[in-house]
Amino acid sequence: MKQKNSHILAAQGRKLFVGGANRTGRSFQGMAAAPLFFRFGKGASLYDQDDNAYTDYCLSWGSLVYGHAHRNVVLAAKKAAQRGLGFGFNTKSEIDLAKEIVRSFPSMERVCFFNSDKEALACAVEISRAFTKKTRVMTFSSVPSSETAFDEPASNARETGGVTDAQSTVSLPYNDTEQLGEAFSRYKDSLACVLLEPVMSEGGIVPGEKGFLQELRSLTRKHKIVLIFNEVTSGYRFHKGGAGALSGIFPDLICLGKIIGGGFPLGALGGRYHIMKESASPGGVLLREDLSANPVIMRAGLATLKLLNKDFYRAVNARAEFLADELNAFFREEQLSLTLSHHGTMLRLRWLAEQKERSGETRKDGEGSARDAYRNLCGYLLKNKVLWPTSCQEPFYISGMHRLKDCQCLLNLLKNFFKNGG
């Protein structure tokens, strides 16, 4: 496989960017492969600078729910761009996308857009602090062990909008109702908000148990603490109402990203009016982003959401279910200490058999072998024209453009890799 042009560009990148790339994982650091540079994408495939075609299971880190360059999304963005790339003032396009999002989430009464999901998460914390006049944030994160990311240390920074110092953050194990009650007894008078993913994406695909989420909703309501769902990854992933709506648990604030931008960077924060108004009240949290709600991005996002319906989710979730069932059956037959955890089209390969799936915690034994195996797997898949996350902390995804034959091909590759010793 020729990669001459990627190698030339990688050498230039090392002279221009810290670490050789604009995101650590893009440098393929710690992997047995040189970084690749891509030229265009179409459907489920990405094409590099040497015209090698890869079946893409990263999908711009989960943003491309309908694959690359869907004609409806491209046409919507093109039409908007021809009218101007950005104005810095109000447009009808932001009204149209906001209406679509508010219709999808039952507890959302107001919404505001940001240039990234990180900014939406940070604003959610700020608004909660302004509303409650308290400062502490409760979060839930997995415990890093043998599955520590190659590209960045495991941290809940992306879930908390960067609020990670010990004085302002309380971190608890996921799905542990007993510790939840104890923490509220201790911190309820200083807690501004509780921030969590209703389906944990990093460190394991772990859904929030209904009893745990119900207790969390009850405690936050009782003590007038803001409950925030981080649905940056899960929003529109499984159905149009977000992961929270599947459990019937409705938070006060919801953070969105990835899918709603149609491939462009976009974040959104929505929720109850009496809390959201802190973003506009005198002395409250001011929204100062000059370039937010860009009309091109708004149209691309709306075109993407219009594609999503029950038939789409039924078909794409069935393909993910097929892959997970077949691969897990293979692992059991071969007595391998692996599992493919998944929730809808968000999937993650995990190395340790005796993992605590409820909390996302894993054991620390076998750390070196798991890291080596993942590195070797990524290299093997790349040689077979499959693009895979460069970090074992990251999920992989199936889009509406992945066909059953793509899943069958991936299944055969994974079986072959692990059957021959991985």
Disulfide bonds with the S-S distance in Angstrom:
none
